[in-house]
Amino acid sequence: MARSGVAYHVAGIIGRVRREGDGALEYFSGKFDGVSLKAADFRVAPAGKKSLQKSIPAQLRLALERAAENIKTFHRAEMRRLPRSWQVKKGAITTGQVLTPVAAAGMYVPGGRYSYPSTVLMAAIPAKIAGVKRLAMVTPPKNLTQAVLYAAALAGVDEIYRIGGAHAVAALAFGTKTIAKVDLIVGPGNAYVNEAKRQLLGTVGIDALAGPSEVAIIADSACPPEFIAADVSAQAEHDPQARCFVFSDSKTLIAKVKKLLPEEFKSQVTLLECSASEA
């Protein structure tokens, strides 16, 4: 491995966490997040839903609650349609499949440019519906907004740790004195988080290796420009490397979407006017 680049640095982080456990987490929290944390500070004390409800704007609270119910509705329906355990007996021989949830799952909630309570809901709720008994969430300290904490309370997250980055992924994979290891790690992250998941695959299960977000929207003049602007903004906010494309045969629609886009995302969004056959 070349002595530079993301893979090399992540390998060093993983190795140190494996050797030093909580001590390495304390070191990397200071180095990467600029916070001085002791192992006793990693875990966040649970906050009740009622106290959190009062700490976030009503519109945001209602949006999170509605999103949580929509996600539950979808995944409960999904669970009813998934294969079940089965077996076939032939003489003294029994064959079949046993489908069970993992006992413990780790969930990475990225910090990045913003906080992402939606990630908490979309990762935690399916796990709980599937029957995962222990769900541990890790996220960079700056990401622990009241909205993220409220989403965790809504989704039934069991443990929350204020650590992020590749070292958090390694902690979930190996376990430390403070953080018990998990069977599976899910959730998006930056290049370092993604590389940590890649290198630790086999030590722990993972959901997928994801690259920067991309979205392409094909729209005609009947599409609400507000919806299009919201959809591309939702992807662009993930990462400066995220790329978004909108194709439309309506010059008016393109102009309206451009006007609605937040200034910080405009360099990531390509708006193309084209004929219906080209789209």
C-alpha positions as CSV (number, residue, x, y, z in Angstrom):
1,M,0.0,0.0,0.0
2,A,1.4,3.4,-1.0
3,R,2.4,5.5,2.1
4,S,-0.2,8.2,1.2
5,G,-3.8,8.5,0.3
6,V,-7.0,7.6,2.0
7,A,-6.5,3.9,2.2
8,Y,-3.1,4.3,3.8
9,H,-4.3,6.7,6.5
10,V,-7.4,4.7,7.2
11,A,-5.4,1.6,7.7
12,G,-3.3,3.4,10.3
13,I,-6.4,4.6,12.1
14,I,-7.9,1.2,12.2
15,G,-4.7,-0.4,13.5
16,R,-4.4,2.1,16.3
17,V,-8.0,1.6,17.4
18,R,-7.5,-2.1,17.4
19,R,-4.4,-1.9,19.5
20,E,-5.3,1.0,21.9
21,G,-9.1,1.0,22.0
22,D,-10.6,3.9,23.8
23,G,-7.2,5.7,24.0
24,A,-7.1,5.8,20.2
25,L,-10.6,7.2,20.1
26,E,-9.7,9.9,22.5
27,Y,-6.7,10.8,20.4
28,F,-8.5,10.9,17.1
29,S,-11.4,12.9,18.5
30,G,-9.0,15.6,19.4
31,K,-7.1,15.4,16.1
32,F,-10.1,15.3,13.7
33,D,-13.0,16.8,15.6
34,G,-11.1,19.3,17.8
35,V,-12.7,18.1,21.0
36,S,-11.1,16.8,24.1
37,L,-13.1,13.7,25.2
38,K,-12.4,11.0,27.7
39,A,-13.9,7.5,27.3
40,A,-16.5,8.3,29.9
41,D,-17.7,11.2,27.7
42,F,-18.3,9.1,24.5
43,R,-21.7,7.9,25.4
44,V,-24.5,10.4,25.3
45,A,-27.1,10.3,28.1
46,P,-30.5,9.5,26.7
47,A,-33.0,12.3,26.5
48,G,-36.7,11.9,26.7
49,K,-38.9,12.7,23.8
50,K,-40.9,15.2,25.7
51,S,-37.9,17.3,26.7
52,L,-36.5,17.1,23.1
53,Q,-39.9,18.1,21.6
54,K,-39.6,21.5,23.3
55,S,-36.1,22.1,22.1
56,I,-36.7,22.0,18.3
57,P,-39.0,24.1,16.1
58,A,-42.5,22.7,15.8
59,Q,-42.4,22.5,12.0
60,L,-39.2,20.4,12.1
61,R,-40.6,18.2,14.9
62,L,-43.7,17.5,12.9
63,A,-41.7,16.8,9.8
64,L,-39.6,14.2,11.7
65,E,-42.6,12.6,13.2
66,R,-44.4,12.3,9.9
67,A,-41.2,10.9,8.2
68,A,-40.8,8.4,11.0
69,E,-44.4,7.1,10.5
70,N,-44.0,6.9,6.7
71,I,-40.8,4.9,7.1
72,K,-42.4,2.6,9.6
73,T,-45.4,2.0,7.3
74,F,-43.1,1.1,4.4
75,H,-40.8,-1.3,6.3
76,R,-43.6,-3.0,8.2
77,A,-45.2,-3.8,4.8
78,E,-41.8,-5.0,3.6
79,M,-41.4,-7.3,6.6
80,R,-44.7,-9.0,5.9
81,R,-43.4,-9.7,2.4
82,L,-39.9,-11.0,3.2
83,P,-39.1,-14.7,3.1
84,R,-39.6,-16.6,6.4
85,S,-37.5,-19.4,8.0
86,W,-38.4,-22.8,6.6
87,Q,-37.3,-26.4,6.8
88,V,-37.8,-29.7,5.1
89,K,-37.5,-33.1,6.8
90,K,-36.6,-36.2,4.9
91,G,-36.0,-39.2,7.1
92,A,-33.4,-38.3,9.7
93,I,-32.2,-35.3,7.7
94,T,-33.6,-31.7,8.1
95,T,-32.6,-29.0,5.7
96,G,-33.8,-25.4,5.3
97,Q,-33.1,-21.8,6.0
98,V,-33.2,-19.8,9.3
99,L,-33.6,-16.1,8.8
100,T,-32.9,-14.0,11.9
101,P,-31.9,-10.4,12.6
102,V,-28.4,-9.6,13.7
103,A,-28.1,-9.2,17.5
104,A,-26.3,-5.8,17.3
105,A,-26.0,-3.2,14.6
106,G,-23.9,0.0,14.4
107,M,-25.2,3.0,12.6
108,Y,-23.0,5.8,11.3
109,V,-24.6,9.2,11.0
110,P,-22.4,11.6,9.1
111,G,-21.6,15.2,10.1
112,G,-20.3,16.8,7.0
113,R,-21.8,20.1,6.0
114,Y,-25.0,19.7,8.0
115,S,-26.7,17.4,10.5
116,Y,-28.8,14.5,9.2
117,P,-31.7,13.4,11.4
118,S,-33.2,11.8,8.3
119,T,-30.3,9.3,8.2
120,V,-31.1,8.3,11.8
121,L,-34.7,7.6,10.9
122,M,-33.9,5.7,7.6
123,A,-31.2,3.5,9.2
124,A,-32.6,2.9,12.7
125,I,-36.3,2.3,12.0
126,P,-35.8,-0.7,9.6
127,A,-33.4,-2.2,12.0
128,K,-35.9,-2.1,14.9
129,I,-38.7,-3.4,12.7
130,A,-36.4,-6.3,11.7
131,G,-35.9,-7.2,15.3
132,V,-32.4,-5.9,16.0
133,K,-32.0,-5.9,19.8
134,R,-29.2,-3.5,20.2
135,L,-28.6,-0.4,17.9
136,A,-25.6,1.7,18.6
137,M,-25.2,5.1,16.8
138,V,-22.0,6.9,16.3
139,T,-21.8,10.5,14.9
140,P,-19.3,13.4,15.0
141,P,-19.7,15.6,18.1
142,K,-20.8,18.6,16.1
143,N,-23.6,16.6,14.6
144,L,-25.4,15.9,17.8
145,T,-28.1,18.5,17.3
146,Q,-31.4,18.4,19.1
147,A,-33.0,17.2,15.8
148,V,-30.6,14.3,15.5
149,L,-31.3,13.3,19.2
150,Y,-35.0,13.6,18.7
151,A,-34.8,11.4,15.6
152,A,-32.9,8.8,17.6
153,A,-35.6,8.9,20.3
154,L,-38.3,8.5,17.7
155,A,-36.5,5.5,16.1
156,G,-35.6,3.7,19.3
157,V,-31.8,3.9,19.1
158,D,-30.3,2.2,22.2
159,E,-26.9,3.8,22.4
160,I,-25.5,7.1,21.1
161,Y,-21.7,7.9,21.0
162,R,-20.2,11.3,20.1
163,I,-17.4,9.9,17.9
164,G,-17.2,10.0,14.1
165,G,-14.8,9.2,11.3
166,A,-12.9,6.0,10.5
167,H,-12.0,5.5,14.1
168,A,-15.7,5.3,15.0
169,V,-16.2,2.6,12.4
170,A,-13.2,0.7,13.8
171,A,-14.6,0.9,17.3
172,L,-17.9,-0.6,16.2
173,A,-16.1,-3.4,14.4
174,F,-13.6,-4.4,17.1
175,G,-15.2,-3.1,20.2
176,T,-13.5,-1.2,23.0
177,K,-14.0,-1.1,26.8
178,T,-16.6,1.6,26.3
179,I,-18.3,0.5,23.0
180,A,-19.3,-3.1,22.5
181,K,-18.7,-4.4,19.0
182,V,-21.5,-5.0,16.6
183,D,-22.4,-7.5,13.9
184,L,-23.2,-5.1,11.1
185,I,-22.4,-1.4,10.3
186,V,-24.8,0.7,8.2
187,G,-24.9,4.3,7.2
188,P,-23.2,6.8,4.8
189,G,-20.0,8.8,5.4
190,N,-17.1,10.5,3.7
191,A,-14.3,8.8,1.9
192,Y,-12.5,7.9,5.1
193,V,-15.6,6.3,6.6
194,N,-16.3,4.5,3.4
195,E,-12.7,3.2,3.2
196,A,-12.9,2.0,6.8
197,K,-16.0,0.0,6.0
198,R,-14.2,-1.5,3.0
199,Q,-11.1,-2.5,5.0
200,L,-13.2,-3.9,7.9
201,L,-15.5,-6.0,5.7
202,G,-15.1,-9.5,7.0
203,T,-14.4,-8.4,10.5
204,V,-17.9,-6.9,10.5
205,G,-20.8,-6.9,8.1
206,I,-21.6,-3.7,6.2
207,D,-24.5,-2.4,4.1
208,A,-22.7,-1.1,1.0
209,L,-19.8,0.9,-0.3
210,A,-21.2,4.2,-1.4
211,G,-19.6,7.0,-3.5
212,P,-20.6,10.7,-3.6
213,S,-24.3,11.3,-4.1
214,E,-25.6,11.6,-7.7
215,V,-29.1,12.3,-9.0
216,A,-30.6,13.0,-12.4
217,I,-34.1,14.4,-12.8
218,I,-36.0,14.4,-16.1
219,A,-38.9,16.9,-15.8
220,D,-41.4,18.6,-18.1
221,S,-43.3,21.9,-17.5
222,A,-45.9,20.2,-15.3
223,C,-43.4,19.4,-12.6
224,P,-43.3,21.7,-9.6
225,P,-40.0,23.5,-9.6
226,E,-40.0,23.6,-5.8
227,F,-39.9,19.8,-5.7
228,I,-37.1,19.6,-8.1
229,A,-35.0,22.2,-6.2
230,A,-35.7,20.3,-3.0
231,D,-34.7,17.0,-4.5
232,V,-31.3,18.2,-5.9
233,S,-30.6,20.2,-2.7
234,A,-31.2,17.1,-0.6
235,Q,-28.4,15.3,-2.6
236,A,-26.0,18.3,-3.0
237,E,-25.9,18.9,0.7
238,H,-24.3,15.5,1.4
239,D,-20.9,16.3,0.0
240,P,-19.2,19.0,-2.1
241,Q,-18.4,16.2,-4.6
242,A,-22.1,15.3,-5.0
243,R,-23.4,16.0,-8.5
244,C,-27.0,16.7,-9.6
245,F,-28.5,17.0,-13.1
246,V,-31.9,18.3,-14.3
247,F,-33.0,17.7,-17.8
248,S,-36.1,19.5,-19.1
249,D,-37.7,20.7,-22.4
250,S,-39.0,23.7,-20.5
251,K,-36.8,26.8,-20.5
252,T,-39.2,28.4,-18.0
253,L,-38.9,25.4,-15.6
254,I,-35.1,25.5,-15.8
255,A,-35.1,29.2,-14.9
256,K,-37.4,28.7,-11.9
257,V,-35.4,25.8,-10.5
258,K,-32.2,27.8,-10.9
259,K,-33.7,30.7,-9.0
260,L,-34.9,28.4,-6.2
261,L,-31.5,26.7,-5.7
262,P,-29.5,27.7,-2.6
263,E,-26.4,29.6,-3.7
264,E,-24.0,27.1,-2.0
265,F,-25.3,24.2,-4.2
266,K,-25.4,25.9,-7.6
267,S,-21.9,24.8,-8.6
268,Q,-22.9,21.2,-8.0
269,V,-26.1,21.3,-10.1
270,T,-26.2,21.1,-13.9
271,L,-29.5,22.4,-15.5
272,L,-29.9,21.3,-19.1
273,E,-32.6,22.4,-21.5
274,C,-33.2,19.7,-24.2
275,S,-35.9,18.4,-26.4
276,A,-38.3,15.6,-25.3
277,S,-36.5,13.1,-27.5
278,E,-33.1,14.0,-26.1
279,A,-34.4,13.7,-22.5
